[in-house]
Amino acid sequence: MTAPPLPIAGIHGAPRSGTSWLGQMFNSHPAIKYCYQPFFSHAFRGRADISSGTAALRALFSEMLVSNDAFVNQSGAARLSRRLPLFSKEPPVHLVYKEVRFHDLLPSFLEALPEFKGIGVVRDPRFALASWFKAPREFDPAWSRMAEWRDASRKNRGLHENWYGFTRWRALASLFLEMQEVHPHRFKLIRYEWLVADPGAVMRELLAFCNLGMHGQTLEFIRESCSVGDDDPYGVYRSGHAGTLHASRHGLEPEIAEAIERELAGTPLERFMLARAGDCQ
């Protein structure tokens, strides 16, 4: 009798939306194999597209499960963050990955793989853009913020895999709302602001969504990540997480912030503005 396929969960979000922090929360669970942006890695880039069938995708994820690729595992010289936590591990019963690119694959995975569940993370676009502007590997200081905030033409370079800028944020948030409607039991949308306000409760809910229970190692990582801070823009330790939950603290140029607020007002995406962060679940 063939064993059932291993459950898979994909964390998707626009750049600078908290996916790395959430990914490490999942990584802290001993029974999870966690992969960092596998579809951007040399090991798996180009291995999946919107036409990939069930058998090919299952073979790909099975390979990912045992991959020792340094980028996927964020080890050695491929590690982006200066400091990453180390976790005790058991034989995996679940595969979890995170991506800030290749979101067009998400509907295909949900259609082709019954064992796949998606998690979409949405952050107030004003804060996501402000964080992008401060990320040295992502935003060249020589670029103009006023020229780049909407379409991120210099960063996206016309590549459909890239999701920087406000236009792509809108498209991704809309895609997440659609996936939530089409796959209500297999796609869960969360807001970064919920994660900041109560990471333990959100993580407990997400683990239950993946048919897993909370683990002490996860609780300890959540505690440490919220109490120990560093200045690494690619790190996951932020002692001031909760202090960012204020609509006026994004730090964007007023012209950019006002344009975003004006364009989202009265639309389904207005719910993702921080002014309504109290409308949780």
N, C-alpha and C positions, 0 to 999 in steps of 0.2 A: 504494500500500500504506500503510495507516494505521500511524503510529509507535506503538510500545508505550507505555503510560502511564508517566509518571515514577514511580519508586519513592518511597514515602512511609514515614516512620517516625514514630510518635507516642510521645513520652515522657510517661508518666502516673505520678502519685504523689500521696500525700496532701500537704497543705500542710506546708512546713518539712521536706521529706524530701530535699533536695539536687537537685531537678529543675532549678533555675536554673543551678547549677554544671555539671551534666551537659549541660544545653542549650547553655551557652557552649562546652563542649568540642566539641560537634557543630558549633556555629557557627564554630569556629576552622578547620574544614576548608574550603578554598577552593571546593570543588565542591558545597557544601550551602547551600541556601536555608533559613534558620532562622526560625521564627515563634514568637513568645511569646504563649501563651495566646489563640490566635485565636478560640476559641469563646466567650470572655468579652468580646472586643472588640466595639465598636459596629459595626465593618465586617462581622463574620461571626456575630454573636450571633443565634441562632434560625434559622440557615441550614441546620442539620443536626439530624436527630432519629433515633430508632431505626428509623423506617420509611423513611428516605431510601434510594433505590435507587442502583445502581452509576453510572448516567449522571449523576445529580444530584450525587453525591459527587465524581465525577471532575471535573465542571465547577467545583465549589466549590474543590477543591484546585488546579486549574489557575489559578483566579483568585487564590488565596492565593499562588501561586508568584510572581506579578508585583505583588503588593500593595505599595503605598507607605504603608499605614496606619501612623501614628506609634506607636500602642500595640503593634501586632503586631511592628513593627521596633524597638521600644524606642528611639525617637529623639525629640529635642526635649523639649518640656515633658511628654510622655507617659512619659518614662523614669523608672522607679522607683528604680534604683540611682544613687548619686552618681557612680559610676565604672564604665563598661563598656568592655571591650577593643574595639579596632578591628582588623578583619581584612581582608587582601587577598582579593578574590573573583574567581572565574572564572564562566563560564556554568554554572548549576547542573545537576547530574545527579541530584540527590536533594533531596527536600523533607523537613525534619524540624521538628516542632513540639513544644512542651511544654505540658502542662495540669495544673493541680491541681484543676480542677473538671470537670464533664461527663464523668465516667468511665463513665457508662452508655452512652456512644456507642462505647466501645471494642469490645465484642462485635460491634456492627453493622458497624463498619469492617472487622474481620477477616473477617466473613462476606461482605460485599459487594465487597471490593476485594482481589483476589489479589495486587496489588502493594503492599499495606499490611503493615507489620510493627509490632508493639507492643513497647514496653520499659516494664516496670513497676518502679518504684523503691520499695523498702520500707525505712523507717528504724525502729529500735527506738522503739515508741510513747512511751516515757517521754521520750526525747530530742526527738521531734517535738513533743510537747505542751509541753515546757519551752521550746523554741524559739518556739513559737506565743505563749506567754505573754509573751515578750520582744519581740515584733514590734509596734511601735506602731501600724501601720496595720491590724493584724489583731486585736489584743486590747486592748480599752479597759481602762486601769488601774483604772477604777471597777468593773469586773466582778469577781465572786468566782471565784477559781480552783476552789474546792471545788464551786461550783454549775455551773461550765461545763465541767470537764475531760471529763466523760463524753459528754454529748449536744450541747454547744456551742449551746444553744438561742438565745442572743443573737446569735451569729455566723451560724449556719446559717439562722435565721429560717424554718425549715420548708421551705426551698427544696431540692429534690432535687439541684440542681446543686452544692450546697456539701458539702464533705467534711471539716469540722473536727470535732475531738473523738474520743474513743476508740471510740465506737460505730461511727462512720463509718470509722475506721481499720481496725477489724476487718472490716467489710464489704468494704472495698477490698482488703485483703490476701487475703481469701478469694476475691474475684473474680480476682485475679492468679494464685492457685494454680489456679483453674479454667481460666483462659485458657492457662496453661502446659500443662495436661493436654490440653485440647481442640486447641490449636494449637502443638504442641511445636516446629515448625520456623519458626513465624512470630511467636511471642511469647517474649520473654526476660525473666525476672525477675532483678533484681539487688538486692543489699542496699547501702544507703548505706555501711555499714561496710566492705564490700569496696572501694568506690570510694575511701574515705578511706585504707585500708591500702595500696592499689596502684593509683592512678588510671590510670597508663599501661597496665598490663596489662588492666584492665577496659575501658578505652576502645579498646584495640586489638581486644579480643574483640567489642565492640559494633560497631565499624566493619566488621569482617569479617562480622558478622551482617547488616549492611546492604550487603555486597558492595563495601566500600570499604577502601582501605589507609590506614595511619597516615600523617600528613603532619607535616612538620617544624614547621609553624605550630601544630599541635595540641600537639605535644610542648613547645613553648616556652610556650604558654598554661598547660599543666598545671604546668610548673615554676614559672612566675611566680605562678599562683594559690595554690600551696602554700607560697610563700616570702615573699610580700608580704601583710601583713595590714592590715585597716582595721576600723573599728567600725560599718560600715554593715550593718544587719540585712538589707538586701536586696542586699548585695554578693556577689561571688563570689571575693573574695580573703581567704583564711583561712590565715595562716601557722601556726596551731595546729591544723590539721585532725586530725593523727594523735594529738594529745594528748587528744582527746575519747573515745578508744576504751577507756573504763573504765566498768564498769557502775555505779559509785557516783557518777558525775559529772553526772548528769542535772539535779540541783538541784530536783526536784519535792518537794512536801510528802510526808512518809513515808506518809501515809494514801492518797494517790493512787498512789504507786509500788507500795505493797504490794497494793492492790486490783488493779492491772494485772497484777502478777506472779502473783497468786493465780488470776485469771480466765483467764490464758493457759496456766497450768501444765497439762501433759498434753494440750494441744490441738495441732492442726497448726500453729497460729500461734506456738507457743512458740519455734520455730526462729528467729524474728525478734528475740528478745531478745538484747541485747548479750553476755550471759554465754556465748552460743554463737556469737559472731561468728567464732571460729576454724574453724567448720564450713563453710569456704568452698569452693564449687564442688566 
